[in-house]
Amino acid sequence: MKAIYFDGIPSLAELPQPVPQQKEALIRVLKSGICNTDLEIIKGYMDFKGVLGHEWVGVVEQCQERSFINKRVVGEINIGCGTCWYCKNSLQGHCSQGKVVGIFGKDGAFAQFLTLPLGNLCLIPDSISDEEAVFVEPLAASLQILEQTSVHPTNRVAVLGDGKLGQLVAQVLKLIGCELVLLGHHQEKLRIATQMGIPVATQGAIKRNNYDLIIECTGSPDVIKHALQLVRPGGKIIIKSTFTEKVELDISHIVVDEVQLIGSVCGPFAPAIRLLSQKLVRVRPLITKTFPLTRGVEALEFANTNKESLKVLIENQK
């Protein structure tokens, strides 16, 4: 099969088609999406070698569970051991023996095929297109915020970062009715957010020490300091980005102002699928360009260098 393989540099490779093990499915990938995490892996994040890609939709071609055959699915990216305390408490993402699709220990979805445990699969209804289904994973990551903290209509909330994740987070928070602003500095991205009814501002144009909750989605470690300037004493900062660089923080500021820092990664797939099915979150405006798998390396380069781009998709053509 064809795949985008990373071993120091990404390249289009011919690899053996994966063979599903017991309780696994073989999935023919239809479409996949490039995430900022993929771009950070290329810079050295997680020391990963293998097939990239963890946002995808595909069709099950082989598995022991007949009800999945020929059905469209997406898949949760964390694969746990199944026996440790974390796995037994639905925290597979923290399993010490775990793997993460396209990120750590498990080949990903920038390929014609991938395998995944049946327990990781979620069926996609006909009301969701392939393009929309690719957004289930990042939308679930956006919903994780609501699993980690309560957000009320009276809260003042600032989302830092006008990229694809920041825009998904803003759409989720907009449903709550809180006092919301999306901060960024890319005019085209801010225009798209405005068209979807999201209040926007350029960074530096809002009050300091004014926000109950800051959601960091920039992918830039320098913005953490800016978040600390914006949050009110006693407020919370949720950090969604992963990056290779180290971050220096003013710990005394965090202690004296009693600011809570919360790391946040993956989230629940079921409500993400419901939001897409009910058209409560719009993702088509976030798609900038689609490349065939054979041009996957070019797609990664485009996503990395075109600062006005949002979601770049990779499509497997029959």
C-alpha positions as CSV (number, residue, x, y, z in Angstrom):
1,M,0.0,0.0,0.0
2,K,1.0,3.7,-0.4
3,A,1.6,5.6,2.8
4,I,3.3,8.8,4.1
5,Y,6.1,7.4,6.2
6,F,8.2,9.5,8.6
7,D,11.7,8.6,9.5
8,G,13.4,12.0,10.0
9,I,11.6,13.3,6.9
10,P,8.2,12.4,5.5
11,S,8.1,10.5,2.2
12,L,5.7,8.6,0.0
13,A,6.5,4.9,0.6
14,E,5.3,1.5,-0.5
15,L,4.6,-0.6,2.6
16,P,3.0,-4.0,3.3
17,Q,-0.7,-3.8,3.9
18,P,-1.3,-4.2,7.6
19,V,-2.8,-7.5,8.9
20,P,-5.5,-7.1,11.5
21,Q,-4.9,-9.1,14.7
22,Q,-7.7,-10.7,16.9
23,K,-10.3,-8.1,17.9
24,E,-8.9,-5.6,15.3
25,A,-10.3,-4.3,12.1
26,L,-8.7,-3.6,8.7
27,I,-9.9,-0.2,7.6
28,R,-9.6,1.4,4.1
29,V,-8.9,5.0,4.7
30,L,-11.1,7.4,2.7
31,K,-9.9,10.8,4.0
32,S,-7.6,12.1,6.7
33,G,-6.7,15.5,8.1
34,I,-3.4,17.2,8.9
35,C,-3.2,18.3,12.5
36,N,-0.6,20.6,14.1
37,T,0.6,17.6,16.1
38,D,1.6,16.0,12.8
39,L,3.7,19.1,12.0
40,E,5.3,19.0,15.4
41,I,6.2,15.3,15.0
42,I,8.1,16.3,11.8
43,K,10.0,18.8,14.0
44,G,10.9,16.0,16.5
45,Y,8.0,15.8,18.9
46,M,7.6,12.3,20.4
47,D,10.5,10.9,18.4
48,F,8.0,9.1,16.3
49,K,8.9,7.0,13.3
50,G,6.2,5.4,11.1
51,V,3.0,6.3,9.2
52,L,1.7,9.8,10.2
53,G,-1.9,10.8,10.7
54,H,-4.6,10.4,13.4
55,E,-7.6,12.3,12.1
56,W,-9.5,10.1,9.5
57,V,-12.6,8.4,8.3
58,G,-12.6,5.0,6.6
59,V,-14.5,1.8,5.7
60,V,-14.1,-1.5,7.6
61,E,-13.0,-4.2,5.2
62,Q,-12.1,-7.0,7.5
63,C,-12.9,-7.9,11.1
64,Q,-14.5,-10.6,13.2
65,E,-17.5,-8.4,14.1
66,R,-19.7,-8.7,11.1
67,S,-21.8,-5.6,12.0
68,F,-18.8,-3.4,11.2
69,I,-18.1,-4.8,7.7
70,N,-18.5,-2.1,5.0
71,K,-19.5,0.5,7.5
72,R,-17.9,4.0,7.7
73,V,-16.0,4.5,11.0
74,V,-13.7,6.9,12.8
75,G,-11.4,5.8,15.6
76,E,-10.2,7.0,19.0
77,I,-6.5,7.3,18.8
78,N,-5.4,5.9,22.2
79,I,-4.8,2.2,22.5
80,G,-4.3,1.0,26.0
81,C,-3.2,-2.3,27.5
82,G,-6.8,-2.9,28.8
83,T,-5.7,-4.2,32.2
84,C,-4.1,-1.3,34.1
85,W,-5.9,1.1,36.4
86,Y,-6.0,3.8,33.7
87,C,-7.5,1.6,31.1
88,K,-10.1,0.2,33.6
89,N,-11.1,3.8,34.4
90,S,-11.5,4.9,30.7
91,L,-8.1,6.8,30.8
92,Q,-6.4,4.8,28.0
93,G,-4.5,8.0,27.0
94,H,-2.4,7.7,30.2
95,C,-1.7,3.9,30.0
96,S,2.1,3.4,30.5
97,Q,2.0,0.6,27.9
98,G,-0.3,2.5,25.5
99,K,0.1,3.5,21.9
100,V,-1.3,6.5,20.0
101,V,-2.3,6.2,16.4
102,G,0.2,8.1,14.2
103,I,1.9,9.6,17.2
104,F,3.5,6.9,19.3
105,G,4.0,3.2,18.6
106,K,1.2,2.8,16.1
107,D,1.1,3.5,12.4
108,G,-1.5,6.1,11.4
109,A,-3.9,7.1,8.7
110,F,-1.9,8.8,6.0
111,A,-2.1,5.5,4.2
112,Q,-4.4,3.4,2.1
113,F,-5.1,1.1,5.1
114,L,-4.7,1.0,8.9
115,T,-5.7,-1.4,11.6
116,L,-7.3,-0.5,14.9
117,P,-9.0,-2.4,17.8
118,L,-12.7,-2.8,17.5
119,G,-13.2,-1.0,20.8
120,N,-11.7,2.2,19.3
121,L,-14.1,2.4,16.4
122,C,-17.2,4.6,16.2
123,L,-19.8,4.3,13.4
124,I,-20.5,7.4,11.3
125,P,-24.1,8.0,10.3
126,D,-25.1,8.9,6.8
127,S,-25.9,12.4,7.9
128,I,-22.2,13.1,8.2
129,S,-20.1,13.5,5.1
130,D,-16.6,12.1,4.8
131,E,-15.1,15.6,5.0
132,E,-17.1,16.3,8.2
133,A,-16.2,12.9,9.7
134,V,-12.5,13.8,9.6
135,F,-13.2,16.5,12.2
136,V,-14.6,14.1,14.8
137,E,-11.2,13.7,16.6
138,P,-10.3,17.4,16.9
139,L,-13.9,18.2,17.7
140,A,-13.8,15.6,20.5
141,A,-10.6,17.3,21.8
142,S,-12.5,20.6,21.9
143,L,-15.3,18.9,23.9
144,Q,-12.7,17.6,26.4
145,I,-12.7,21.2,27.8
146,L,-16.2,20.8,29.0
147,E,-15.3,17.4,30.7
148,Q,-12.5,19.2,32.6
149,T,-14.1,22.4,33.7
150,S,-17.6,24.0,34.0
151,V,-18.3,26.8,31.6
152,H,-21.3,29.0,32.4
153,P,-23.2,31.6,30.3
154,T,-21.9,34.3,32.6
155,N,-18.2,33.4,32.1
156,R,-15.8,35.6,30.1
157,V,-13.8,33.2,27.9
158,A,-11.0,33.9,25.4
159,V,-9.8,31.4,22.9
160,L,-6.2,32.1,21.8
161,G,-5.5,31.0,18.3
162,D,-7.5,31.4,15.1
163,G,-6.4,28.0,13.6
164,K,-8.5,24.9,13.0
165,L,-8.6,23.8,16.7
166,G,-9.2,27.3,18.0
167,Q,-12.2,27.7,15.7
168,L,-13.7,24.3,16.7
169,V,-13.3,25.2,20.4
170,A,-14.9,28.6,19.8
171,Q,-17.9,27.0,18.1
172,V,-18.3,24.6,21.0
173,L,-18.2,27.4,23.5
174,K,-20.6,29.5,21.5
175,L,-23.3,26.9,22.1
176,I,-23.1,27.6,25.8
177,G,-23.8,31.4,25.4
178,C,-20.8,32.6,27.3
179,E,-19.1,36.0,26.7
180,L,-16.7,34.7,24.1
181,V,-13.8,36.1,22.0
182,L,-11.5,34.4,19.6
183,L,-8.0,36.0,19.4
184,G,-5.8,35.7,16.4
185,H,-3.8,37.7,13.8
186,H,-4.6,36.0,10.5
187,Q,-7.2,38.1,8.7
188,E,-8.7,35.3,6.5
189,K,-9.1,33.0,9.5
190,L,-10.7,35.7,11.6
191,R,-13.0,36.5,8.7
192,I,-14.2,32.8,8.6
193,A,-14.8,32.9,12.3
194,T,-16.8,36.1,12.0
195,Q,-19.0,34.6,9.3
196,M,-19.8,31.8,11.7
197,G,-21.0,34.3,14.4
198,I,-17.9,34.1,16.6
199,P,-16.7,37.4,18.1
200,V,-13.0,38.0,17.2
201,A,-10.2,40.4,18.1
202,T,-6.5,40.7,17.4
203,Q,-4.2,39.7,20.2
204,G,-3.3,42.7,22.4
205,A,-6.7,44.4,21.8
206,I,-8.5,43.1,24.9
207,K,-8.2,43.8,28.6
208,R,-5.7,42.1,30.8
209,N,-6.7,40.2,34.0
210,N,-10.2,40.1,32.7
211,Y,-11.1,36.5,31.7
212,D,-12.4,33.6,33.8
213,L,-11.2,31.1,31.3
214,I,-8.4,31.1,28.7
215,I,-8.2,28.3,26.1
216,E,-4.8,28.2,24.4
217,C,-4.9,26.7,20.9
218,T,-2.0,28.6,19.2
219,G,0.7,25.9,18.9
220,S,3.2,28.5,20.1
221,P,4.8,28.2,23.5
222,D,5.3,32.0,23.8
223,V,1.5,32.5,24.0
224,I,1.3,30.9,27.5
225,K,2.8,34.1,28.9
226,H,0.1,36.1,27.1
227,A,-2.5,33.8,28.6
228,L,-1.3,34.6,32.1
229,Q,-1.6,38.3,31.4
230,L,-5.3,37.9,30.3
231,V,-6.6,35.6,32.9
232,R,-8.1,37.0,36.1
233,P,-6.9,36.1,39.5
234,G,-8.5,32.7,40.4
235,G,-9.1,32.0,36.7
236,K,-8.2,29.0,34.6
237,I,-6.0,28.4,31.6
238,I,-6.5,25.3,29.5
239,I,-3.6,24.4,27.3
240,K,-4.5,22.4,24.2
241,S,-1.2,22.8,22.1
242,T,1.6,20.3,21.9
243,F,5.0,21.6,20.8
244,T,8.7,20.6,20.9
245,E,10.0,23.8,22.6
246,K,10.3,24.2,26.3
247,V,8.2,26.8,28.1
248,E,9.4,29.1,31.0
249,L,6.7,30.2,33.3
250,D,6.4,32.7,36.2
251,I,5.4,30.3,38.9
252,S,5.1,33.0,41.5
253,H,2.5,34.8,39.4
254,I,0.5,31.5,39.1
255,V,0.7,30.9,42.9
256,V,-0.1,34.5,44.0
257,D,-3.0,34.9,41.6
258,E,-4.2,31.3,42.2
259,V,-4.4,30.6,38.5
260,Q,-5.1,27.0,37.5
261,L,-3.3,25.5,34.5
262,I,-5.0,22.5,32.9
263,G,-3.5,20.3,30.2
264,S,-6.0,19.0,27.7
265,V,-5.7,16.5,24.9
266,C,-8.2,13.9,23.5
267,G,-11.9,13.9,24.2
268,P,-15.2,12.0,23.8
269,F,-16.2,10.9,20.3
270,A,-19.9,10.3,20.8
271,P,-20.9,13.9,21.5
272,A,-18.7,15.1,18.7
273,I,-20.5,12.8,16.2
274,R,-23.9,14.1,17.6
275,L,-22.9,17.7,17.1
276,L,-21.8,17.1,13.5
277,S,-24.9,15.0,12.7
278,Q,-27.2,17.8,14.1
279,K,-25.2,20.4,12.2
280,L,-24.5,22.4,15.4
281,V,-20.9,22.7,14.5
282,R,-19.8,23.7,11.0
283,V,-16.6,22.4,9.7
284,R,-16.7,22.7,5.9
285,P,-15.6,26.4,6.0
286,L,-12.5,25.2,7.8
287,I,-11.3,23.1,4.9
288,T,-8.7,24.9,2.9
289,K,-7.5,22.3,0.4
290,T,-7.5,18.6,-0.4
291,F,-4.6,16.6,-1.7
292,P,-4.4,13.1,-3.0
293,L,-2.4,10.6,-0.9
294,T,0.3,10.5,-3.7
295,R,0.9,14.2,-2.9
296,G,0.8,13.8,0.8
297,V,4.3,15.2,1.4
298,E,3.3,18.3,-0.6
299,A,0.1,18.5,1.6
300,L,2.3,18.5,4.8
301,E,4.5,21.2,3.3
302,F,1.5,23.3,2.3
303,A,-0.1,23.0,5.8
304,N,3.2,23.9,7.4
305,T,4.1,27.0,5.3
306,N,0.7,28.5,4.4
307,K,-0.2,30.5,7.5
308,E,-3.6,31.4,6.3
309,S,-4.6,27.8,5.7
310,L,-6.9,25.9,8.1
311,K,-7.6,22.2,7.6
312,V,-5.7,20.4,4.9
313,L,-7.1,17.0,3.9
314,I,-5.5,14.0,2.3
315,E,-7.8,11.8,0.1
316,N,-7.3,8.3,-1.0
317,Q,-8.4,7.9,-4.6
318,K,-9.6,4.6,-5.9
